[in-house]
Amino acid sequence: MKKRYDFSRGNRGKIVPGNPGSRGKTRITISVDDDLMDHFLKEADALGGALGYPTPINDALRQFVQGTTPKFEDSLRRIVREEVRSAG
């Protein structure tokens, strides 16, 4: 093992070339509110943590774009039912 390595001609972010036919992904940098980040980190932990937090974020964005996110009224009804069940 060398004491020093020369990275002056390295390419940042190019570790493994993409596979043809694989789903494309684009690396971006965004600022996310702390409460949202906490939510998606908890969701990732609930899924076993193997996929990390980007997967639940992608799923939520995909549901929103496709219009399959639950309506507010449906979510409210579900929450009320759960609370009534747990109180009874």
C-alpha positions as CSV (number, residue, x, y, z in Angstrom):
1,M,0.0,0.0,0.0
2,K,1.4,3.4,-1.0
3,K,1.8,6.2,1.6
4,R,0.3,8.7,-0.9
5,Y,-2.0,8.4,-3.9
6,D,-2.4,10.8,-6.7
7,F,-6.1,11.7,-7.3
8,S,-5.4,14.8,-9.5
9,R,-6.7,13.1,-12.6
10,G,-9.6,11.3,-11.0
11,N,-13.2,11.9,-12.0
12,R,-15.5,12.9,-9.2
13,G,-18.6,10.6,-8.8
14,K,-17.6,8.2,-11.6
15,I,-17.1,5.0,-9.6
16,V,-19.1,2.4,-11.5
17,P,-20.4,3.0,-15.0
18,G,-24.1,2.7,-15.4
19,N,-25.6,-0.5,-16.7
20,P,-27.5,-0.3,-20.0
21,G,-31.2,-0.9,-19.5
22,S,-31.1,-0.1,-15.8
23,R,-33.4,2.6,-14.4
24,G,-31.7,5.9,-14.6
25,K,-31.1,8.0,-11.5
26,T,-29.9,11.6,-11.3
27,R,-27.9,12.8,-8.4
28,I,-29.2,16.1,-7.1
29,T,-28.6,18.2,-4.0
30,I,-31.7,19.7,-2.2
31,S,-32.5,21.1,1.2
32,V,-35.2,19.2,3.1
33,D,-36.9,20.4,6.3
34,D,-35.7,18.6,9.4
35,D,-39.2,17.2,10.2
36,L,-39.4,15.7,6.7
37,M,-36.0,14.2,6.9
38,D,-36.8,12.6,10.3
39,H,-40.0,11.1,8.8
40,F,-38.2,9.5,5.9
41,L,-35.3,8.3,8.1
42,K,-37.9,6.6,10.4
43,E,-39.7,5.2,7.4
44,A,-36.4,3.8,6.0
45,D,-35.7,2.2,9.4
46,A,-39.1,0.6,9.4
47,L,-38.3,-0.9,6.1
48,G,-35.2,-2.6,7.5
49,G,-32.8,0.2,6.6
50,A,-31.3,-1.7,3.7
51,L,-32.4,0.7,1.1
52,G,-31.9,4.0,3.0
53,Y,-34.0,7.1,3.0
54,P,-33.9,7.9,-0.8
55,T,-36.3,5.0,-1.6
56,P,-39.2,6.2,0.6
57,I,-38.6,9.8,-0.8
58,N,-38.7,8.5,-4.4
59,D,-41.9,6.5,-3.6
60,A,-43.6,9.5,-2.1
61,L,-42.7,11.7,-5.0
62,R,-43.8,9.1,-7.5
63,Q,-47.2,8.7,-5.8
64,F,-47.6,12.5,-5.8
65,V,-46.7,12.8,-9.5
66,Q,-48.9,9.9,-10.5
67,G,-51.8,11.3,-8.4
68,T,-52.0,8.2,-6.2
69,T,-51.4,9.9,-2.9
70,P,-54.2,9.5,-0.4
71,K,-56.7,12.4,-0.2
72,F,-56.7,14.4,3.0
73,E,-60.2,13.2,3.8
74,D,-59.2,9.5,3.4
75,S,-56.2,10.0,5.6
76,L,-58.2,11.8,8.3
77,R,-60.8,9.0,8.3
78,R,-58.1,6.3,8.6
79,I,-56.5,8.2,11.5
80,V,-59.9,8.7,13.3
81,R,-60.7,4.9,12.9
82,E,-57.3,4.0,14.3
83,E,-57.7,6.3,17.3
84,V,-61.2,5.0,18.0
85,R,-60.0,1.4,17.8
86,S,-57.1,2.0,20.1
87,A,-59.3,3.9,22.6
88,G,-61.9,1.2,22.7
